[in-house]
Amino acid sequence: MASANHSRGTLMTDINVTPLVDIMLVLLIVFMLTSGALTPSADQQIPIELPTAASGETAPRPPLSIVIDARGGLHLDGKLVDNRKLKAAITARVQANTKASAVLSADRRIDHGTVVGVVDTVRQLGVTDVAINTRAQEIAPQGAP
């Protein structure tokens, strides 16, 4: 496809890269959208039933994700750990970040004392901002049966 600037018989030496750039941008967007769906977070990999709470909030993901599964197993950032490894990992994180925070997700069937023990351990190791993960409770409108 010769333009008006090119005389008859000469080759067009220009390369039009606009379609290539368009395709690359579309591919970039597709990869960005699908990459988040392919890698679940640590607390989505461990099957637990969260209790509900009307005052629950969504918070930015903290550096520490602690999960207690239905059998009482401790998971730190998706990896099964025992109390000794949990303490060592938390101590290392607090040394690296003195303002470290944690979210504790515990199965609703777990004994209250177990949850309190983990919270106490985390706080004793220097993590002062500890949140407990819950599912949002559906609130019926006032006047509804």
JOZI-V408742 format. One record per pair of residues at least 24 apart in sequence whose ideal C-beta (glycine too) atoms are under 8 Angstrom apart, sorted by the first residue. I is the first residue (numbers start at 1). J is the second residue. Records with the same first field share a line. If there is no record, write none. Layout:
# JOZI-V408742
I->J + J
This chain:
# JOZI-V408742
41->65 + 78
42->67 + 75 + 77 + 78 + 79
43->67 + 78 + 103 + 105 + 133
45->78
46->75 + 78
48->105 + 106 + 107
49->107 + 108 + 109
50->105 + 107 + 108 + 133 + 134 + 135
51->108 + 134 + 135
52->134 + 135 + 136 + 137
53->134 + 135 + 136 + 137
54->137 + 139
56->134 + 135 + 136 + 137
59->103 + 131
61->103
62->100 + 101 + 102 + 103 + 129 + 131
63->93 + 97 + 100 + 101 + 102
64->90 + 93 + 100 + 101 + 102 + 103 + 122 + 127
65->102 + 103 + 105
66->102 + 103 + 104 + 105 + 118 + 122
67->104 + 105 + 106
68->104 + 105 + 106 + 107 + 110 + 114 + 115 + 118
69->107
70->107 + 109 + 110
72->110 + 114
74->118
83->121
86->121
87->121 + 125
90->121 + 122 + 125 + 126 + 127
91->125 + 126
93->127
94->125 + 126 + 127
98->126
99->129
100->126 + 127 + 129
101->127 + 129 + 130 + 131
102->127 + 129 + 130 + 131
103->130 + 131 + 132 + 133
104->130 + 131 + 132 + 133
105->132 + 133
106->132 + 133
